[in-house]
Amino acid sequence: MNTPPQTMLCMAIQGAGGPEVLQPETRSTPQPKEGEILVQVAAAGVNRPDVSQRLGRYPPPAGASDLPGLEISGTVAALGSGASRYKIGDKVCALSHGGGYAEYCTVPESHALPVPQGFSMVEAAAIPETFFTVWVNAFMTGKLAAGETILIHGGSSGIGTTAIMLAHALGAKSIVTAGSDAKLQACRDLGADHGINYRTQDFVAEVKRITENKGVNVILDMVGGSYVQRNFECAAMDARIVQIAFQQGYKIDGFDLRPISAKRLVYTGSALRPRTVAQKGAIARSLEETVGPLWAKGKCKPLIDSTFPLRDAAKAHARMETSEHIGKIVMTV
């Protein structure tokens, strides 16, 4: 493989604002530090945190690139000192700390996974952010087990579709909420057992009906706001509720905590990006050991909604902000 060029194309955020603030820039190609690899990017996933960063609501952590982009696929182009698992030319997908909207991106070697056989680079780029998030929250933290039932809000999102596939593959049942019948059908096609249109149905009443008033064992919620109290009503005894975002807001009036003790609930939450390199590396290994065999069989391939060239990052963000997408939005480099 040729030596990486000194400069690269990237899409930078030129001030907080709408999708149009994503503009092409030429920057120096980053150099891998100790324990890192440099990846020549083939594709980059688009995620809600990228949109939040563009709007000025989610500044990158100290030491992270100011470029958006939290997941990539591509080819290893250079190795930092101490990086030994991969060799130059290997195909990988990886969780990045930022900087994915570019022709080259550095990532900790421990955050990279081999591109599963039979997966396209677009599919591989859609693995890291969503699969890491679902795995650590629904399975490592939420402890979803075979035979249990999970309620997944935002079922047609990248997170939602991933959670459906993993729950189905690992023997759990899923109930999903989404905003249209078309989205719910897409969720059922992926293996969801039940779908609830939150625009026309009361999801609390439907969950109680579906579970015969027993409730669900795990809830994966990215909505927050009024959903928090309603999630308590949907929860079974000893249920685990994991909050991964607050799209409807994080301040709640009239919040009643009594169901936590009455039902012995675990209500927790987490964010992926602030975790340490070691913590994210541990998630990667757990995911590779447990889900890797499923990928090897061609199972749990990410559902791709649409792809855009890197220079059309603004169009990719506009697509995400419509909330009409079903599955992942990916940019190709």
Helices and strands as residue ranges (DSSP letters): E 7-13, G 19-21, E 22-28, E 36-46, H 48-54, E 71-79, E 91-95, E 104-108, G 109-111, E 112-114, H 121-125, H 128-134, I 135-141, E 149-152, H 158-169, E 173-178, H 181-190, E 194-197, H 203-210, E 216-221, H 227-234, E 235-243, H 258-262, E 266-269, H 277-290, H 292-296, E 304-309, G 310-312, H 313-322, E 328-332
